[in-house]
Amino acid sequence: MAEGNSTMQSAAGTRLNRRGRETRQRLLDVAIACLAEGTGDSLSANRVARAAGVSWGTLKHQFGDLDGLWAAVLVELTDRSGANSPEAWPQFSGSIRERVQEMVDAIWTILHTPEGRAVETLRAGLPTDRAERLSAFPQTAAAMAGYEDAWLRAFEYALVDLQLDPDKVHRIECLIPPAIRGINNERRLASAADVASARQGLVDAIAAYLQ
């Protein structure tokens, strides 16, 4: 886990002992589970504390406030995704289309995991206005940017040996996550065949653009 070392500190700057580290990890696991459910008040710190069987004071000691909790959750999720561990990334050797297909499939799969659903719930629960989000949740906004940047670097890595136009690669990096989220949102309204066709159309269009 991202936060499992013996030098970990609480929000107050005190060094956590083994029990403190275990409590912190339990709170992170419970917070992710609450977010993944996406029901009720998913972004309630009190709900997380109750579900973890601790007091609000314990949560506050560990993370400081709601902003600190969600920032820590995003750091944990970034670590779990493996996107921030280049040494563990696979080697890519296929065509442009094959590599784009792998990345699209990877994001699609992640969206359906508890971790992926947790990120989407958290994203939807934050203020939509950028200035308000940065003011109210500065740590969370920074951690969300780090989560997304890790995946952008993973996409760059998948194409790095193909000597493609860097401007085109950057545009596609910015396009794929929201495009996949949009298709994912259509699952409730469209047939499985239509959704699959939309994904394949996206892959075909991106591959043709990058050629």
RODREN-607887 format. One record per residue (C-alpha): residue number from 0; x, y, z; residue in three letters. Coordinates in pm, whole numbers, padded with zeros to 5 digits. Layout:
<sites>
SITE rodo      X      Y      Z balum
SITE  NUM      X      Y      Z   ALA
...
</sites>
This chain:
<sites>
SITE rodo      X      Y      Z balum
SITE    0  00000  00000  00000   MET
SITE    1  00106  00356 -00060   ALA
SITE    2  00127  00444  00306   GLU
SITE    3  00265  00136  00474   GLY
SITE    4  00607  00249  00595   ASN
SITE    5  00726  00296  00952   SER
SITE    6  00800  00668  00912   THR
SITE    7  00439  00759  00836   MET
SITE    8  00306  01063  01020   GLN
SITE    9 -00037  01181  01123   SER
SITE   10 -00185  01509  01002   ALA
SITE   11 -00056  01663  01326   ALA
SITE   12  00299  01561  01236   GLY
SITE   13  00331  01285  01495   THR
SITE   14  00492  00957  01399   ARG
SITE   15  00239  00672  01375   LEU
SITE   16  00304  00346  01553   ASN
SITE   17  00192  00011  01412   ARG
SITE   18 -00160  00047  01548   ARG
SITE   19 -00186  00399  01410   GLY
SITE   20 -00073  00281  01067   ARG
SITE   21 -00326 -00001  01073   GLU
SITE   22 -00602  00243  01167   THR
SITE   23 -00500  00475  00886   ARG
SITE   24 -00504  00193  00633   GLN
SITE   25 -00844  00074  00755   ARG
SITE   26 -00982  00424  00715   LEU
SITE   27 -00847  00443  00360   LEU
SITE   28 -00995  00104  00271   ASP
SITE   29 -01333  00199  00418   VAL
SITE   30 -01331  00539  00247   ALA
SITE   31 -01263  00374 -00089   ILE
SITE   32 -01543  00123 -00028   ALA
SITE   33 -01787  00402  00063   CYS
SITE   34 -01696  00595 -00249   LEU
SITE   35 -01721  00282 -00467   ALA
SITE   36 -02078  00224 -00345   GLU
SITE   37 -02173  00567 -00474   GLY
SITE   38 -02488  00573 -00261   THR
SITE   39 -02608  00811  00009   GLY
SITE   40 -02359  01069  00125   ASP
SITE   41 -02050  00900 -00019   SER
SITE   42 -01827  01198  00059   LEU
SITE   43 -01919  01210  00428   SER
SITE   44 -01623  01181  00663   ALA
SITE   45 -01860  01087  00946   ASN
SITE   46 -01989  00796  00739   ARG
SITE   47 -01633  00676  00683   VAL
SITE   48 -01550  00705  01054   ALA
SITE   49 -01863  00515  01157   ARG
SITE   50 -01805  00239  00902   ALA
SITE   51 -01446  00203  01019   ALA
SITE   52 -01554  00193  01384   GLY
SITE   53 -01355  00500  01491   VAL
SITE   54 -01441  00848  01611   SER
SITE   55 -01430  01167  01405   TRP
SITE   56 -01138  01271  01627   GLY
SITE   57 -00938  00968  01512   THR
SITE   58 -01005  01047  01148   LEU
SITE   59 -00912  01410  01208   LYS
SITE   60 -00588  01304  01380   HIS
SITE   61 -00495  01088  01083   GLN
SITE   62 -00592  01318  00795   PHE
SITE   63 -00663  01664  00939   GLY
SITE   64 -00990  01724  00758   ASP
SITE   65 -01205  01605  00469   LEU
SITE   66 -00961  01748  00217   ASP
SITE   67 -00674  01556  00373   GLY
SITE   68 -00876  01233  00372   LEU
SITE   69 -00969  01248  00005   TRP
SITE   70 -00616  01349 -00093   ALA
SITE   71 -00480  01045  00094   ALA
SITE   72 -00742  00825 -00075   VAL
SITE   73 -00627  00943 -00419   LEU
SITE   74 -00262  00880 -00333   VAL
SITE   75 -00360  00529 -00223   GLU
SITE   76 -00559  00470 -00543   LEU
SITE   77 -00274  00596 -00760   THR
SITE   78 -00046  00346 -00591   ASP
SITE   79 -00295  00061 -00628   ARG
SITE   80 -00342  00132 -00999   SER
SITE   81  00026  00076 -01073   GLY
SITE   82  00025  00383 -01297   ALA
SITE   83  00286  00545 -01076   ASN
SITE   84  00528  00251 -01093   SER
SITE   85  00704  00262 -01433   PRO
SITE   86  00924 -00033 -01338   GLU
SITE   87  00614 -00254 -01334   ALA
SITE   88  00471 -00137 -01668   TRP
SITE   89  00458 -00395 -01950   PRO
SITE   90  00665 -00370 -02265   GLN
SITE   91  00469 -00255 -02570   PHE
SITE   92  00557 -00381 -02918   SER
SITE   93  00235 -00384 -03121   GLY
SITE   94  00099 -00145 -03379   SER
SITE   95 -00038  00200 -03296   ILE
SITE   96 -00391  00063 -03307   ARG
SITE   97 -00305 -00232 -03082   GLU
SITE   98 -00146 -00005 -02825   ARG
SITE   99 -00435  00240 -02828   VAL
SITE  100 -00671 -00056 -02788   GLN
SITE  101 -00477 -00171 -02481   GLU
SITE  102 -00495  00173 -02321   MET
SITE  103 -00867  00217 -02394   VAL
SITE  104 -00939 -00133 -02262   ASP
SITE  105 -00731 -00063 -01950   ALA
SITE  106 -00923  00256 -01865   ILE
SITE  107 -01254  00085 -01941   TRP
SITE  108 -01166 -00199 -01706   THR
SITE  109 -01052  00036 -01430   ILE
SITE  110 -01380  00227 -01440   LEU
SITE  111 -01557 -00093 -01339   HIS
SITE  112 -01335 -00175 -01043   THR
SITE  113 -01412 -00050 -00690   PRO
SITE  114 -01107  00174 -00716   GLU
SITE  115 -01223  00321 -01045   GLY
SITE  116 -01576  00378 -00918   ARG
SITE  117 -01432  00545 -00608   ALA
SITE  118 -01238  00796 -00819   VAL
SITE  119 -01543  00874 -01033   GLU
SITE  120 -01764  00925 -00725   THR
SITE  121 -01505  01155 -00572   LEU
SITE  122 -01465  01347 -00897   ARG
SITE  123 -01841  01394 -00925   ALA
SITE  124 -01871  01506 -00562   GLY
SITE  125 -01613  01783 -00578   LEU
SITE  126 -01714  02138 -00674   PRO
SITE  127 -01737  02170 -01052   THR
SITE  128 -01602  02525 -01049   ASP
SITE  129 -01223  02501 -01067   ARG
SITE  130 -01156  02803 -00845   ALA
SITE  131 -01399  02677 -00581   GLU
SITE  132 -01249  02329 -00596   ARG
SITE  133 -00895  02459 -00552   LEU
SITE  134 -01006  02680 -00263   SER
SITE  135 -01211  02421 -00075   ALA
SITE  136 -01010  02108 -00157   PHE
SITE  137 -00653  02211 -00248   PRO
SITE  138 -00491  01885 -00137   GLN
SITE  139 -00754  01673 -00311   THR
SITE  140 -00725  01874 -00631   ALA
SITE  141 -00347  01830 -00630   ALA
SITE  142 -00379  01456 -00563   ALA
SITE  143 -00639  01420 -00841   MET
SITE  144 -00401  01595 -01079   ALA
SITE  145 -00129  01351 -00971   GLY
SITE  146 -00361  01054 -01030   TYR
SITE  147 -00445  01174 -01380   GLU
SITE  148 -00084  01268 -01459   ASP
SITE  149  00029  00916 -01371   ALA
SITE  150 -00203  00776 -01635   TRP
SITE  151 -00094  01033 -01892   LEU
SITE  152  00266  00925 -01838   ARG
SITE  153  00161  00561 -01876   ALA
SITE  154  00001  00647 -02212   PHE
SITE  155  00315  00829 -02324   GLU
SITE  156  00520  00526 -02224   TYR
SITE  157  00303  00298 -02439   ALA
SITE  158  00384  00504 -02749   LEU
SITE  159  00730  00638 -02669   VAL
SITE  160  00925  00424 -02919   ASP
SITE  161  00700  00507 -03218   LEU
SITE  162  00830  00863 -03271   GLN
SITE  163  00485  01013 -03311   LEU
SITE  164  00394  01382 -03323   ASP
SITE  165  00412  01486 -02954   PRO
SITE  166  00134  01743 -02998   ASP
SITE  167 -00098  01475 -03134   LYS
SITE  168 -00006  01237 -02851   VAL
SITE  169 -00081  01508 -02595   HIS
SITE  170 -00422  01578 -02749   ARG
SITE  171 -00508  01209 -02739   ILE
SITE  172 -00391  01188 -02377   GLU
SITE  173 -00640  01462 -02294   CYS
SITE  174 -00915  01299 -02503   LEU
SITE  175 -00915  00935 -02396   ILE
SITE  176 -01022  00961 -02027   PRO
SITE  177 -01325  01189 -02083   PRO
SITE  178 -01420  01000 -02400   ALA
SITE  179 -01418  00667 -02217   ILE
SITE  180 -01615  00819 -01928   ARG
SITE  181 -01872  00947 -02176   GLY
SITE  182 -01912  00605 -02336   ILE
SITE  183 -01927  00446 -01991   ASN
SITE  184 -02211  00679 -01894   ASN
SITE  185 -02409  00553 -02193   GLU
SITE  186 -02411  00197 -02061   ARG
SITE  187 -02742  00258 -01885   ARG
SITE  188 -02908  00398 -02198   LEU
SITE  189 -02755  00211 -02491   ALA
SITE  190 -02725 -00157 -02577   SER
SITE  191 -02405 -00349 -02502   ALA
SITE  192 -02342 -00377 -02878   ALA
SITE  193 -02372  00000 -02926   ASP
SITE  194 -02135  00069 -02638   VAL
SITE  195 -01880 -00182 -02775   ALA
SITE  196 -01908 -00026 -03121   SER
SITE  197 -01852  00319 -02974   ALA
SITE  198 -01534  00200 -02802   ARG
SITE  199 -01404  00043 -03122   GLN
SITE  200 -01490  00359 -03315   GLY
SITE  201 -01290  00561 -03065   LEU
SITE  202 -00989  00329 -03102   VAL
SITE  203 -01010  00343 -03483   ASP
SITE  204 -01035  00723 -03487   ALA
SITE  205 -00742  00769 -03247   ILE
SITE  206 -00521  00524 -03437   ALA
SITE  207 -00597  00695 -03768   ALA
SITE  208 -00522  01036 -03615   TYR
SITE  209 -00188  00925 -03479   LEU
SITE  210 -00069  00757 -03800   GLN
</sites>
